Amino acid sequence: MALKSDFDTYRLTDEHAMIRDAVRSLAEDKIAPRAAEIDRTAQFPYDVLEALTRAGFHATHIPEEYGGVGADSLATAIVIEEVARVCASSSLIPAVNKLGTMPVILSGSEELKKQVLPEVASGEAMFSYALSEREAGSDAAAMRTRALFDGDHWVLNGTKCWISNAGVSSHYTVMAVTDPSKGSRGISAFVVHKDDPGFSVGHHERKLGIKGSPTCEIYLENCTIPVNRIVGEPGTGFKTALTTLDHTRLTIGAQALGIAQGAIDASIAYMKTRQQFGKPIGDFQGLQFMLADMVMQTEAARQLIYAAAAKAERAEPGLTWYSAAAKAFASDVAMRVTTDAVQIFGGAGYTEDFPVERMMRDAKITQIYEGTNQINRMVIARQLLK
Ligand code: COS
């Protein structure tokens, strides 16, 4: 047996490196100059959506057979990372499209896939994911939204909350109870369209960060949808929802990673130019140690996320804990790194004149959504102790 490693497995392929270069150039050219304004105005950036769509980066994960580019999990993570490096709000375009469509990709009928995925691939449609409710956040299985079969249609009633890109998306994967006697095995998943009768969107939540991505409640009031919009069999919706999160928690890790990298890049530039005591502040060892810690932690997060993406691609059984670990680790890192970046900038870092205060606010959500980091730690421990 040859004791030689295949070192190519430990670096990005040329294709992945090319994708990174292409997204970075688009992000710096078209998105970075808009990031502060998107944050200040809290408006969804339709121009960014258009630029991402034109370049094919708005929903890279859609398979080729449904009109997409069929990028693998790693390539999609890199796209989200690079967009988040300049604008976390904009990175939710590819991230939420993936979150919303994964239930259909994983469990939907061929008919449903053909019906909805090509529109997302072409950029005509965006897709959100509706699991949480006011009283069913971490305890997602406690949801109250009901779906009843009336003989011809599914009729949904209930309110879903914290829906990212609500109002902008045309499609929503909605989890609802179809059999209350069966607990989480009585939950089913459905695709709801914005024009379905009985569907409406609430007001925009006023948030700390990711302000360019609307977060709203959605209301289902006798919302009536065709029978073929159920995703998979009745009763499989909770499993589909959690398997989806196995694939997408790592993408939130990628978003956190991008935010951290953006804060590091801004810090390095500032440390080289800002003068105090007659020299650049980068000459001071106290700040050098801070920077070294920021980079060490961020690079460790990067390795964990890329490995999680490779596991997702290979459909490995340990993906549940690994993806949760990638998300929890990277988001904790992003929070520490962006807080340290504000510290390095001093008073200037606390103002809107520099991007690091926005990055610090944007980083916070990555510790909360797609499972709080406490839930993610529980997911990790449960799977390992099982
Ligand atoms: N993939 C597939 N199935 C899974 C799964 C996974 N990763 N994790 C659990 N399941 C299955 C279990 O096997 C169980 O199935 P059976 O009843 O057939 O045995 C079922 O799902 C219920 O699992 P469990 O009993 O563990 O569910 P709980 O209600 O205790 O809680 C947690 C599960 C807390 C992990 C889940 O509710 C969760 O992740 N909450 C956070 C939700 C979240 O991330 N919200 C953010 C939404 S996006 S912003």
Residues whose N, C-alpha, C, O or C-beta is under 5 A from the ligand:
A	BS01	COS	L131 G137 S138 D139 A140 A141 S184 K239 L242 T243 D246 T320 Y369 E370 G371 I375
